[in-house]
């Protein structure tokens, strides 16, 4: 059974083809398609789709939503400064994504209680509007906050439930993040075998996502992130020393 995300991409493709045939305005279709591609971790295809959006003076809505999804794109590649710069200009379009970005900022600054409050606000708004992709992102962020707060048992419990939703909605970029946090939680509890399984699973997804980024600079930004590089390095050590 195809996921809603796959259906969205196919629907956008069909509509774009039809718009060419009948000369209809394709505004927003490339951006909707890009959003769905981002959820699947198909970064290069998402970037290419964004470049097809209509953004002239007569299509300000197209430009606004293209900017918004471009911000999400950089957020997915862990380029937080670029993402925040974009979201500052278009916050009124999507306040929940701005809320999530603030949650990331508080986490980076070690302001964990504020980060928790911010992420719960994001999650609450997303659940009421049934925007499950935002719920998944909020859960993934909450897991990282709990990890920083030295609560590994809570991390594993939340990760298990979050993975069910993330996999159901094909949120591949969030799956590796959740598995990486779960691996660290198992490490903290001394459960090395379970940690190894999670590190390997996260690393496989990371490599898959990195392969979908064709722009060298953007790919380097993603792979040089501390979390990404540490997961890859940990997996390399596990492969070299399978008994450890």
N, C-alpha and C positions, 0 to 999 in steps of 0.2 A: 504493500500500500504506500503510495507516494505521500510525502509530508506536505503540509501547507506551503512550506518554503519552496519546494520543488514546483508545486502547482503555480506559485506566484511567478517564478521565473518563466515557466512555459506560457503562462497567460500574457505576461509582458511581451515576450517574443512574438506571440501571435498578434497582439495588438499593434506592435511596432511594424510588423510586416503589412498588416492591413492599412495602417496609417500611410505607408508609402504608396500602396496600391490606389487608395482613394483620395490621397492628398489631405488627410486629416492632420490636425495638430497633435504631435506626439508628446507634448510637454508632460513631465513628471514620470512617464513610463520608464525612461532610462534610470532615473533615480530610484524608483520602486524596485526595479530589477537589481540595481546595485546593492540596495539594503538587504535583499534576500540573499544575494551572493556573499555579502559580508557574514551573514549568519552561518553560512556553510564554510567560511574560511577560504573562499575562492577570491583572494585579494586582488590579483591582477585583473581578473575578469570584472570585478566590481569597479576598479579604478577606470578601466576602459569604458565601462557602461556610463560612469559619471561624466566622462568627457563628451558623451553624446547628448547630454541634456541641453535643452534650449534655454539660453540665459540672456537673451537680448533685452532691450528696454521694454518691449511689449510682453515679456514673460518673466516678470519679477518673481512670481511664485516659483517658477522653475529654478531660478538662481538661488532663492532662499533655501529650498529643500536640497538642492545640490550642495550648497555650503554646509548644511546640517549633516548630511550623510558623509561629506568629506571629513567633517570633524569626527564623526564616528569611526571612519576609516583610520585616521591617525590615532584615535583612542585605542582601536584594536591592535595597532602596531606599537602600542606603548609609547608613542610620541606625545606625551602629555602636554608639553608646552605648546605645540602646534594646535592640539585639540582645544585647549583652553582659550587660546587666542581667537579661534574661530567661534567657539560657543559664546564668548563674551559679546560678540556682535549680533548673534541671532538667538539669544536666550529666550525671547518671547515665543519662538517657534516650538520649543520643546523643553519646558522647564525641568522635566524629570531627568533628561540626559545631563543637564547642567547640574542637577542635584547629585547625580552619580559622579560627575567630574569633581565636584567639591568633596565628595566622600573619598575619592582617590587622593585628593590634595591633603585632607586631614590625616589620612593614613600615612602618607609620605612624611608628614611633619610630626608623626608620633602622637597626634591628638586623637587617641583611639575612641574615647567615649563620644566625642563629637562626630567622629566617622561613623560609629554605630547608629547614632541618632539620625544622621543624614541618610544612611543606607536604608534604614527602616522606613523613613519618609518616602524614599524612592520606591521601595517595594510595595508599600501600602497603596500609593497612587496607581502603580502599575497593575496590581491585583484587582483593584476596583474597576479599571478599564479593560481588564483581561488581556493585557499586553504581556504575554508570557516571556517574550524575548528579553524584555526589560526586567521582569521578575528574576530570570536566570542570571542576568548580569548583576543584579543586586545581591542575590544569594552568593554568587562567586566572590564578590567584594566583601561581604560579611564574613565569609569563611577565612579570607586573608586577614581580616581584622582580628578575628578570634584567635588565629594562629599567633599573631603578634602579642596578644594578651595572654599567651601561655595557657590556652585552653584546648589541648589536643583532642580530648574526648568529645568535646562539643563540635570541633571541626569535623571529625569523622562522622558523627551522627548527622550533621547538617549536609555534609558532602554527599552522603549516600542518597538522601532525598533530593538534593539539587541535581545530581547526575541523572536521575530518572527523568526529570523535566528537561534538562539540557539535551539529553539524547533523543527524547521524544520530539523535540522541536528542532533537532539538527543544529544545535548551537555549538559547533565544533570548537571554535576558539575558546569558549568557556569550559568545555570538557577538559582540555589539557590543563587549564589553570586550576580547576577543581581537583583533578588527579594529582597535580604537583603539590598542592596544599595538603591533600590527604596523605601523600607520601611523607611529607615533613612531619605531619602529626604522628604517623606510625613510627618514624625515627625517634621522635621525642618520647614515645612510650616504649621504645626498645624492641619494637616488632619489625625487625629488619627484613624478613622475607616478604611481608606484606608491603613494606615500603618499597622494596625493589620492584615488585610488580607494578606499583603505581608510577614509579619513576620511568620505567620502560614504556608504559602505556602513554604517559604524557610526552615523552621524547618522540615517540612515533608520530604523534599528532603534530608536534612542533615542526618536525622535518617536513611533514606533508604541507603544512601551512606556509612554511618558508619557501618551498618550491613553487608556490602559487604567486609569489611576489617577484616580478620581473625587474622592477626598478632597483638597481644595486644599492643606492643610498637608503631607500626605504627598507630593503631587505636587511641591510647591515644594522639599521636602527632596531629592528625587531630582534635579530639574533644577538645583538650586543646588550640587550636588556639583562639586568642582573639575574632576574628569576629564570629567564629563558636559558642563559648561558650556564647557570648553576645546575639546572635540570639536565642539560646535555652533558655537562662534565661529569655529573654524578652517574649518569647512565653509561658513559664511556668507562668509568672505573669499575662499574658492575660487570660490564662485558669482559673487561680485562681480568677481573678477579671474581668469577662467578660464585665462589664459595664465601665471599665476604658481604 
